[in-house]
């Protein structure tokens, strides 16, 4: 299995098990992360602070990778995400553009889509 794909899977799994101890093996020190909601984090300390906060108020129940496409050092990852946050359930599809430097992630940009799809002109 590709080392970068394994790293992506490890990162997604961190949310499911609520454990962010391996951040320095997954991210470069200057990681730049843009959530689909607009929040932005720079560097491992900010990522760790964000994750520790979310672990207290949110439980990720599912984060399934549907497809991964690669173009040089950039991976496009399609996924489905489900969680409970402050007692409310959320589910949506998403895409992450994940850029690697060597074997670690240096940037993630997330984009969200509703998970219920319909055909208005059928």
N, C-alpha and C positions, 0 to 999 in steps of 0.2 A: 504494500500500500504506500502511496505517495506520502512523504513526510509532512507536507503542507496540509493535505487532506486530513491526516491524523491530528494535526494541531487544531484545525477547525473543529473537528469532532470533539476534541478535549475541551475546547472553549465552550461549545454548546452544552456539553455535559456538566461543566462547572455550575451552570445555573440550575440544573436539575438536582444536583446533590448539595447545593449551597456551600461550595468550597472554592475559595479563590486563592489558595496558597501557592499555586503554580503559575501565577501571573507572569513572573519574570522569565519563565521558560516558554511562554506562549507569545508575549508581546515584547517589542523593542522598548527600551526605556522611554522613548519619545512617542509612544503610541498616540495616534489621533483617532478618536472614536466619535462618530456622529450618529446619535440615535434617530430612529424614524420620527420621533416626536419633536426633534429639534435640539434637544440637549446635546452638549458637546463636552468631551473630556480630553485632556491632554496630559499624557504621562501616566505611569503605573500608579502613583499615589492617588490621583483623582479617580482612576478606574477602580481601585481597591475601596476607596471611600464610597463610591456609588454602589458597588456590588454589596458591600457590607450593609449599607442602608436598605437596599432593595431586599436583601435576604430577610430582614426583620419584618417587612410589610408585604412581601410578595412571595408566592410559591409558584414556581414554573412547573406546570404539570405535564407539558409536552413541548418539545422543540425538535421537530423532525426535519431532517434535511431531505428535500425532494430531488434536487439535482445540483451538480457542481460542474461549472464550465471553467476552463482555464485559458488564459491568454497571457503567456509569459509569466510575470510575477503577480498578476491580478486574477483572483478567483471570483466568479459570480456564483453565489449560493442562493438557491431558491429554498424556502422553508415554510413550515407551518408552526405557529407559536400559540400556546395556550397557557394562561396563568390565572391565579386568583390574587388580586391586589386590593387591599383594604376591604376584603370580604366580597368583592365584585369579580365576576368571571369575565375574562377577555379572550378572544380567539381571533387570529388574523393570519393571513399569508404575508410573506415578506421576501425581500431580496437584500442580500448584503454584498457589497463590493469590498472584497478583502484583498489588500495589497501586502505582499510579503517582502521582507528584506532578509535574504538568506533563509533561515528556517523559522523566523519569527514574524508575527503580524505587526506591521507598522501603521496600518490604517484600516478602519472599518467604516463604511458608510451604509446605513440601513434605510430601506424604503418599505412602506407598509401598503397592503391592499386588503380590502374586505375579503373575508374567507367565503362568504356566500356570493355566488355568481349567478347571474340571470341573463336571459336574452330578451331585451325589450322589444325587438322587432321580429320575433319568431311567429 
